[in-house]
Amino acid sequence: MIFLDKPILAPEPLVMDNLDSIMEQLNTWNFPIFDLVEKIGRKCGRILSQVSYRLFEDMGLFEAFKIPVREFM
């Protein structure tokens, strides 16, 4: 088994561009999750990371708990 001293980081970009119009609706009951799937292009694992990032950013959790964004993503 190989142990690494450093965590494996997500590839760039951490936050995908051109999602603002959809992500602005994140806090609504009518959040268009399937529009987000189409916009991201079915990239495996990206939807959860993008939604989680936006929620943590909006709520100030990165700063409050001193969470490094690169390791989070």
Secondary structure as UniProt FT lines:
FT   HELIX           20..23
FT   TURN            24..27
FT   TURN            29..30
FT   HELIX           33..40
FT   TURN            44..45
FT   HELIX           46..59
FT   HELIX           61..64
FT   TURN            65..66
FT   HELIX           69..72
//
